[in-house]
Amino acid sequence: MLNLASACKIDVPEHAVKKVGGKDALLAKRFDRTATPNGILKHRAVSAATVFRADEAYFRSVDSGSYMQLSREFSRWCNNVRRDRHQLFRRMAFNCLTGITDDHERNHALVAEDAHFELAPAYDLSPPLPTMRRRQQALLIGDEGAEATRRNLLSGCDQFDLSQSQAEKIIDDVKQKLIRQWKAKFAARKISQHDTKIMAACFDHEFFESGRPSDPRGPRR
C-alpha cells in the first residue's frame, strides 16, 4: 500500500520489507527522527488530534474532526499551506478509493525539522475488508459527512485551495493509477491470487462514483 500510495504521488516514509526470523517485516523510517554524528535528533511532531484540540472552538462546534478542518488549520501551523492542502486532498481521495477507513485524527500528523511544520508522510495505510455496503471515512470529508463519494469530496474542495476542475483532476489521477497498478503492486509483493481476489473489494469504486451501495455479490468486472 505504501508503494501504491507513492505511485499516486503521495508522500510516504522510506520503507523496505526484510526477512526477520523467516517472516516478512515492514521497516519504515521514522519521519520525526534524524540520525546525526552527535546522536538522534527528535523533531517536533503533532497528530491531527493535537491540532484540532489546540483550537478552543473545537469542543464547542463538532464531535469529530474533518479533513476540511485540518486543511484550514494549515494556515496557522504550516509554511507551505497550498502544497500541504493539495497533498491532503490527494490522500483523502486515495483513502476513499482504496477503502482505507482507519484515517482517524491520530493517523495524520504534522512534523517540523526546522522552524515550520509541514504535513508528515502518510502512514498506517492498511485497508480493512469492507463490512458495510456503504463507505464512510473516520474523518468528515464534505457536505455529506463522512460518505466516501466523489460528490462529497468535491463539495469541500475550496477548503483545499482547489477549484472543482483541479479537484476532479486529482481524483481522476489517483483513480486511474489505482486501476492500472494495484494488482501489479500486489503481485510484486507476491500476494497470492486468492488474497488479491479478496482484497479487490477494497478497490470497488461503484459507491464512490454513484453514492449507491455496491452489488453484494462483489465488485463488477
Number of C-alpha atoms within 10 A of each C-alpha: 16 21 15 22 23 13 16 20 16 19 18 20 17 12 13 13 12 12 9 9 7 7 8 11 12 10 12 14 12 12 17 16 15 13 9 8 5 6 8 10 12 14 15 15 19 18 16 23 17 14 21 19 12 11 11 9 10 15 12 8 9 9 8 14 22 22 27 21 18 23 22 16 18 21 14 11 18 21 14 14 21 16 14 20 26 20 21 22 26 21 22 20 24 24 20 29 26 25 25 23 21 18 21 17 20 13 14 21 21 22 21 19 16 9 8 13 22 20 25 20 17 19 17 13 20 15 17 14 14 14 7 10 13 15 22 19 21 19 22 21 28 22 13 14 15 20 23 29 26 22 17 19 28 22 15 21 22 12 19 24 18 18 14 15 11 14 24 17 12 21 22 14 16 22 20 11 15 21 14 10 15 20 17 14 17 18 13 9 10 10 14 11 12 8 10 15 11 12 19 16 18 17 19 20 23 16 20 24 13 12 17 13 14 20 12 8 6 12 14 11 4
